[in-house]
C-alpha cells in the first residue's frame, strides 16, 4: 500500500510539472503534441489509483482526457489539401490542470522541508549548477525545488542559522549527495569540507561530477574511492537519470530528457568558453 501511494504521488507530481509547463503556451490553436500526449498517459494511470478515495476527481479526469483532443480539418499549406489536425481543447486541459493541482494538495509528494538530493557546489558556478538543477533534476526527473538542497536557494538556510550545522543536517536527510567539482570548488575551503563530510556519511549515494577541465588526479583522495563522472558526459547523465527514476519510481520520458540534457550541455559549453 505504501508503495502504491508513493507511486501515485510521483505520477501526480509528474503530471503537475507537465501541465504547468504546457499551460505557459496553451490556447485554442495549440497543437496536441508529445508533451500533451504524455500528460494524458500519466493521467490515465492516475485515474484507477484514485477512484475509491476521490471518485468525483476521477470522473472529471476521465471526461477531460477523453475530450482533450480537438480535431479540426485544416489546409496542409495555404490553399493546399485539407487534412485532419489535432489541437488541445483548452477547456478540458484546464479541467485536468485544476484537478491535478487539487490532487497535489491531497497527496503531497513529501512533508515540507524534506530534501532528497543535496548539491555540493561552489557559488561561483551558480549559472551551471542552476541549469543542472532545472534541466536534469526538475524538468527531466520531475523533482520539486523543495526536494533539492542547494545553498544557491537562499530560503534553505535562514538568517541566524549556523550554516555549517544546517549543511551537515541536510546531508543526513538526503538520499543523494551530488558534488560539482570545478576549479572554484577545489579552491573553496567550505566545498572541501562538504566533500569530506559527504564521504563520511553512511547510507548515502555520493556522486562526484567533475568539470571537463579538471584532471581526475587533481580531485584528490576521491580517486582512490570512486571514479568521478564528467558533468558533460551525456552517457553519465543518462546513467544518473535512469538511476534516479528507478530509485524514486519516477516515470521516464527519454525524449524529453535527451532534449533537456542537450540544452544543459550546450549551456555549459557556452559558459566555459
N, C-alpha and C positions, 0 to 999 in steps of 0.2 A: 504493500500500500504506500509506504514512504517513497519507494522508487517511482511509483506511478505519479504521485503528487509532484515529485521533483521533475519528472519528465513533462508533466502538464505545465509547470511554472516556466520551464525552459522554452516550451512551444509558445506560450503566451508572450514571453519576453521577445522571442524572435519575431513573432507576428507584429508586436508593437513597434519594434525598430523598423521593420519593413514598411508598415502603414505610415509611420511618421515621416519616413524618407519619401515615400510616394506622394504623400499629401502636399509636399512642397511645390509640386508641379501639376497636380491633377486638376482637370477641368472637364468640360463636356466634349472636348475634342482630343483627349489624351488616349493614345493607343494602348491597348491591352498588351503589355509587354511581359518579358520573362519575370520581372520583379513581381508584377501583379499575379501572374500565374503561380509563382512560388508562395505568395501570401495566401491565395485561395487554397493551395495544397496544405499549408500549415493549419489554416482554419478548419479544414475538413478533418484533420487529425485531432483538433481540439474538441470538436462537437461531441463525439461519443464519450469523451472523458468528463464532460460537464453536464450531460443530460439528466443525471439523477439529482445533482445538487442545484443546478441552475437551468431548469428546463426552458424558462422564458428566453434566456440569453441564447441557449442552444437553438431555439426555434428562429430567433432573429438571424443568427449566423447562417442557418440552413437556407433561409429565404434569400439572404443577401448574396451568398456565394453562388446560388443558382441563377441569380439575375444580374450579377455584376458585369457581365459582358453585354455591351450594347452593339449589336451587329448592324452595320449600315452598308448600303450599296453606294460606292463612290467610284469616280473615274480613276483608272490607274495613273494617268497623267492628264493634264488639262485636255479635254476633248477626246480622251482615249477611251478604250473599252471599260465597261463598268465591272467592278469586282466587289466581292464581299470583304469588308474590313472590320476588325473587332476594336471597339473603343471601351474605355472604362465607363460604366454607369456611375457617375459621381454620387448620385443619391444613395445607392446601395453600398458604394465604397465608404461613404460617410457612416452608414449603419455599422459596417464592420469595424471601422476605426473607433467609433464610440463604444461599442460593446467590448472590444479588446482592451480599451482603456479601463473600463469597469472591471474586467477580469484581472487586469494587472494590479488593481487595488485589492480585490478579493483574494488573489493568490500572489502576494508579493514574493519576488524571487528569493529574498532573504531579509533578515532583520536590518534595520537602518544602521549604518556604520560597519557592517560586516564586509571585509575585503577578502578576495580570492587570490589576487595577484599583486605582488609587491614589485615595483620598478625601482631598482637601484641605478642612479644616473648622476651625471653632472648637470647642474643648472645651466652651464654654458652650452649644452647640447639640446636646449629646450625645443627648438623647431623640429628636430629629428625625432626626439622622444614623443612629442605630442602627435606627430604624424604616425608613428608606430602605434600609439595607443588608439588613435582614431581609425586608421585603415585596417590594422591587423586584429586588434582586440575588440573594438566596438562594432565597426561596420561589418567585418568579416565573421567574427565569432559570435557577436551578439551580447557581449558583456555590457553592463551598465557602468557608467563612470564611477558610481558609488561602490563598485566591486573592485576597483583598481586603486591601490595606494600609491600615489605618486606625489612627491613633495612640490612638484610644479603647481599642483592644485592647492592653493593657499587655504582652502577650507578644511583640509585634513589635519592640520595642526593649528590649534587655537592660540591666540595671543596669551602669553604667560605660561604655556606648557613647556616642559623641558623636552626639546625636540629629540634628544638622544633617547630618552625613555620611550617617547612616542614611536620612534623608528623601530626600536627593539620589540616593543609590544605588538606593533602591527606586523612585523616579520613573523612573530609567533602565531598570529591569527591567519596568515595567508597559507595557501597550499603551494603556490609557486613564487619563487624569487627570481626575477629576470635582471641580470646585471648588464648594463650597457657600457662596455669598456671602450673608452676613447682616450686620446691624449689628455683631454681635460679631466677625465675620470682618474687616470693614473696619477695626475698631479694634485688631486684633491685628497687631503688627509681624511675628510669626512667620508668620501667614497671608499677609500681603502679600508676604513673602519667598518663600513657597511658590508664590504666584501668579506672581511674576516668574520663578522658576525653571522653572515649568511651561511658560510661553510660550517660554523659551529652549531647551527640549528639542526635538530634531529627531526626526521619525518617530513622534511621539506624537499621539494624538487627545485634545485638550484640550477638555472640555465644561464651560463655566461655567453653573451653575444658581443663579439669584438667588432670595432670599426675596421674596414678593409686595410687601412694604413698601419694598423697595429700588428706587429710581428708576434706570432704565437709565443715565442720565447720571452717576449717583453712583458707578458701578463704576470709573470712571477710564479709563486708557488702553485697557482692553479694548474700549471701544465703537468704536474705530477698527480693531479686529482681527476681532472676532466677536460676533454678537448673542448675548446671554445668554438662556437659557430660564427661564421662571418655574417654580419647583420644584413648584407645584401645578397647572400647566397639563397637563391629562390628555392632550391631543394630543401634547405634547412628551415626556411619559413613554411614550406609545405609540411614538413615533419611537425613543426610547432602547432600549426593549425589543426592537423589531424589528431595530435595528442590531446590538445585542449578540448576539442569537440568530443573525443572519445571519453575523456576523463569526466567531463561535466554533462555528458549525454546531450550535446547540442546538435541540432540539425545542420548538416553540411550543405553548402552551396559552393561548389568549386568554381563555377563560372564567375560568381560574384567575388570570391576570394582571389582568383587569379587577376581580376581587374584591379582590386584594391592593392594587391601585392605589387603589381607593375607600377601603380601610381606611387606607392611608397618608395620603391627602389629608384624611380625617376626623380622624385623629390630629393632623396638622399644624395644622389649623384649631382644634382644641381647645387645643393647646399655645400658640397665638398669641393666644387670647382674653385 
